[in-house]
Amino acid sequence: MSAHWDRREFLRAAGLSTAALALAACNSRGPAEAEKLLSYATRKNALIEQRLVRHTAMNAGSPGAAIAGDGFPSYFISTRVPVWDEAMRGAWRLEVGGMVARPVSLSLADLQGLPRRTQRVDHFCVEGWTAVAEFSGVSLRDVAALVRPDPAANFVDFQSFDDGYHESWDLESAMHPQTMIVYGKDGRDLAPAYGAPARVHSPVKLGYKNTKYLTSIMFLPKPNGGYWSDAGYEWFGGT
Amino acid sequence: MRLTHWVNAIALVVMVGSGLRIFNAYPAFARKGETFPLNPFEGTPVPSWLTFGEWLGGARHWHFAMMWVLVVNGLIYLGFIYLHGEWRDLVPRRGTARDVWAMLRFYLWLEREHPRQGKHNAMQRMAYFSMPWIAAVIVISGIAIWKPVSLGWLTALLGGYVWARFIHFAAMMALLVTAIGHVFMVFTVDPYSLRAMLTGGYDESHSPEARNARPFINLLRRSSPTAPSADLTPSSDTAEL
């Protein structure tokens, strides 16, 4: 056998070793060595996503589609539907603060006193389903105008009373005209299953980014992860 | 060129597997509160052994990473066959449709002799020609379900998110069926082409045309060429073979 491989021998060896590697890595999670490459790709994808597509487009809410109503799935991470316990915790309030000129604490009545908007939009779940709902509430832009965020506050964190659930967002998505603090759904008060007394909703983010059972909105200089983002889903989660 | 083929093969398996894992997170197409007419298996997940990525987030990471490999690889492939003129072996010509029919008749034993062909037979030509187009549909519908708001015009063009997702799935199935058919034919009709796919070497005397090969039939090289058949009309006894 000659010391030099000809092209065919090389290709055959390369093919066989690739096949062997592929077989060795043949579990459903994929090879552990790929984890680094995957997280690299995920980070790059997030950059590409934010540079390539501006998140300023408006969602039309699928004209002609049926409103899901009670067929709208409801998720929370607590073992039971989280309900704000007034006897234990006092009246519910929404804290809006962080890097802002004038932090405020809003009661539900305060929130309902701000300009009310109603929009019929799509909801996109990371699982692949979609649902149409008519949400009523306040534009987050109007809430931001109350507190006047610092120009360096490029991120917003939405905290909840659902067992520590929270998700932080980029400012552009948070200030999208269709990003709302919602207290009504399909013409009724928001039900506990859907995040009562108030939740975040925006068609520009996947469902898991839309914090329900909202307690605070914090303007931050840096992203603060999130419940599902920290569990391995994309932090950006844009649609 | 051959490298793109194998990169394609591996990337495609990963894309289909992770795609099916993503699909299984909601194995239906209907918008919530509606029904979807074209899928008789609404709500039925695909078997988990066909999926890749273990969980939804993992499968998404694989899907969104491997898509770049597949797209870049596809562009290299297309650029290559354009620059080398090999697209001429793939683009249908006048008569390709008729030749597909002739191939079909041959495979169904309605024709005795393998139709004459160039590098590929007419069915291969159609299959390899359609694959980049199906792939383009997959990429476009994939982008549409990835950004249904930011690129909402594209999603709307495909009939909305629900239809874009269905198109993405259906086109994947079309590509998968074509690819499985291809693999099946390689092993049952022209296993000699495996060498061509790996190292580029191919002995024309082993070609399916030379062997008059049908699936599983005439896998060995013909020792003596048969006399051309005078009777080319199909007869019932050959059909029974």
Interface residues (C-beta under 8 A of the other chain):
Chain A: R7 R8 L11 R12 G15 T18 A22 N27 S28 R29 G30 L37 L38 S39 A41 T42 N45 V53 R54 H55 A57 M58 N59 A60 S62 A65 A66 I67 A68 G69 G71 F72 P73 D122 F124 C125 V126 E127 G128 W129 T130 A131 V132 P203 V204 A231 G232 Y233 E234 G238 T239
Chain B: R2 W6 I10 V14 G17 R21 I22 F23 A25 Y26 A28 R31 K32 G33 E34 S48 W49 T51 F52 G53 E54 W55 L56 G57 G58 R60 H61 W62 F64 A65 W68 K147 P148 V149 S150 L151 G152 A156 G160 Y161 V162 R165 L198 T199 G201
